[in-house]
């Protein structure tokens, strides 16, 4: 076993740059992709397509963590990609649903409104200024709420566990901090004090 290797400054900078770029690309795609869908494509099919895309990208991120030289750093990078992707997939669905079925929400949603609504549901704030009105859309919002719990609880754990398995495979153990002996108020070091028996 070797002691934990700290990522180099270049590795950390590159990981941070990739994370910021990935996040920026996701947001730019969300605001610029044509999200219109044929009216005969049902909400269930749209949800299924979004879920499959999300799961595929999440699996790719876990595999990347399992191959990484610095798995802890790569796990953080994976979370920075997966969580915004989850939010943007639901925001896209809400925007499309609002465009195709104006009565699904209390007001017509722009892309920013859809993103705002998704984040309020994800964070469990729920201000109530935008509300799902149709039964079908309430089901979709309920699916998002359950998905929020799964993404935060399960997927984050899977990514972090993958990082730990990779660290073990590389033979890396966490560095054990050396306890510094601090002087007591009387100036006597703790090591000089008799042990309590």
C-alpha positions in Angstrom: 0.0 0.0 0.0 1.2 3.5 -0.8 0.2 6.7 0.9 -2.4 8.8 -0.7 -1.1 10.7 -3.6 -2.2 14.3 -3.8 -3.3 15.4 -7.2 -0.8 17.8 -8.8 -1.7 21.4 -9.3 -2.0 20.8 -13.0 -4.3 17.8 -12.5 -6.5 19.8 -10.2 -6.6 22.8 -12.5 -7.4 20.5 -15.5 -10.2 18.8 -13.6 -11.7 22.1 -12.4 -11.5 23.4 -16.0 -13.2 20.3 -17.4 -15.9 20.6 -14.8 -16.6 24.2 -15.5 -16.6 23.6 -19.3 -18.9 20.6 -18.9 -21.3 22.6 -16.8 -21.2 25.6 -19.3 -21.8 23.2 -22.3 -24.8 21.7 -20.6 -26.3 25.1 -19.9 -25.6 26.4 -23.4 -27.2 23.3 -24.9 -30.2 23.7 -22.7 -30.8 27.2 -23.8 -30.0 26.6 -27.5 -31.2 23.2 -28.5 -34.5 23.1 -30.3 -36.6 21.3 -27.7 -39.9 21.1 -29.6 -41.3 17.6 -30.0 -44.0 16.1 -32.1 -47.4 16.4 -30.3 -48.0 12.7 -30.7 -44.9 11.8 -28.7 -46.3 11.2 -25.2 -44.9 12.5 -21.9 -44.1 9.0 -20.8 -41.8 8.5 -23.9 -40.2 11.8 -23.3 -39.5 10.9 -19.6 -38.1 7.5 -20.7 -35.8 9.1 -23.3 -34.5 11.6 -20.7 -34.1 8.9 -18.1 -32.1 6.6 -20.4 -29.8 9.5 -21.5 -29.2 10.4 -17.9 -28.5 6.8 -16.8 -26.1 6.3 -19.7 -24.1 9.4 -18.9 -24.1 8.6 -15.1 -22.7 5.1 -15.9 -20.0 6.6 -18.1 -19.1 8.9 -15.2 -18.8 6.0 -12.8 -16.7 4.1 -15.2 -14.4 7.2 -15.6 -14.0 7.3 -11.8 -13.1 3.6 -11.8 -10.3 4.3 -14.3 -9.0 7.6 -12.9 -5.5 8.2 -11.7 -6.9 10.5 -9.0 -10.3 8.9 -8.3 -11.4 11.3 -5.6 -10.9 14.3 -7.9 -12.6 12.5 -10.7 -15.6 11.7 -8.4 -16.1 15.4 -7.6 -15.9 16.1 -11.3 -18.5 13.4 -12.0 -20.9 14.9 -9.5 -20.5 18.4 -11.0 -21.6 16.9 -14.3 -24.4 14.5 -13.2 -26.3 16.8 -10.8 -26.8 19.7 -13.3 -27.6 17.2 -16.0 -30.4 15.7 -13.9 -31.8 19.1 -13.3 -31.5 20.2 -17.0 -33.2 17.0 -18.2 -36.3 17.7 -16.0 -36.2 21.4 -16.9 -36.3 20.5 -20.6 -39.2 18.2 -20.0 -41.1 20.9 -18.2 -40.4 23.5 -20.9 -41.6 21.1 -23.6 -44.7 20.1 -21.7 -45.6 23.8 -21.0 -45.1 24.6 -24.7 -47.3 21.7 -25.9 -49.9 21.8 -23.1 -50.2 25.4 -21.7 -52.6 24.3 -19.0 -50.1 21.9 -17.4 -48.7 24.7 -15.3 -50.1 27.8 -13.5 -48.3 29.9 -16.1 -46.5 29.4 -19.4 -42.9 28.5 -18.8 -39.8 29.9 -20.5 -36.6 27.9 -20.4 -35.5 30.0 -17.4 -38.9 29.5 -15.7 -38.6 25.7 -16.3 -35.1 25.7 -14.8 -36.2 27.7 -11.8 -39.1 25.4 -11.2 -36.9 22.3 -11.4 -34.4 23.8 -9.0 -37.1 24.7 -6.5 -38.4 21.2 -6.6 -34.9 19.7 -6.4 -34.1 21.8 -3.3 -37.5 21.1 -1.8 -38.1 24.9 -1.5 -41.3 25.0 -3.6 -42.2 28.7 -3.5 -45.6 28.0 -5.1 -45.3 30.7 -7.7 -45.2 28.0 -10.4 -47.4 25.0 -9.9 -48.1 21.9 -11.8 -51.9 21.9 -12.5 -52.6 18.8 -14.6 -52.6 15.4 -13.1 -50.1 14.1 -15.7 -47.7 16.9 -14.8 -48.1 16.3 -11.1 -47.0 12.7 -11.7 -43.9 14.0 -13.6 -43.1 16.3 -10.7 -43.5 13.4 -8.3 -41.2 11.3 -10.4 -38.6 14.2 -10.2 -39.0 14.3 -6.4 -38.3 10.6 -6.1 -35.5 11.0 -8.6 -34.0 13.8 -6.5 -33.8 11.4 -3.5 -32.2 8.7 -5.7 -29.7 11.0 -7.3 -28.6 12.7 -4.1 -28.7 9.6 -1.9 -27.8 6.6 -4.2 -25.9 8.0 -7.2 -23.7 10.2 -5.1 -22.9 7.2 -2.9 -22.2 5.0 -6.0 -19.7 7.6 -7.4 -17.9 8.0 -4.1 -17.8 4.2 -3.6 -16.3 3.8 -7.1 -13.7 6.3 -6.1 -12.8 4.3 -3.0 -12.6 1.1 -4.9 -10.3 2.7 -7.4 -8.1 4.0 -4.6 -8.0 0.5 -3.2 -7.1 -1.0 -6.6 -4.3 1.5 -6.9 -3.0 0.6 -3.5 -3.6 4.0 -2.1 -4.4 4.4 1.6 -5.4 7.6 3.2 -2.5 9.6 4.6 -2.5 9.4 8.4 -2.1 12.8 9.9 0.7 13.1 12.5 -0.8 14.4 15.7 1.0 17.5 16.8 1.7 17.8 20.5 0.3 21.0 21.7 1.4 22.6 24.9 -1.1 22.8 27.7 -1.9 26.2 29.4 0.8 25.4 31.9 3.4 24.9 29.2 3.7 21.1 29.8 3.3 19.0 26.7 0.5 16.4 26.6 3.1 13.6 26.0 4.7 14.6 29.3 1.6 14.1 31.3 1.0 10.8 33.1 -1.6 8.6 31.4 -4.9 8.3 33.3 -5.4 4.8 34.6 
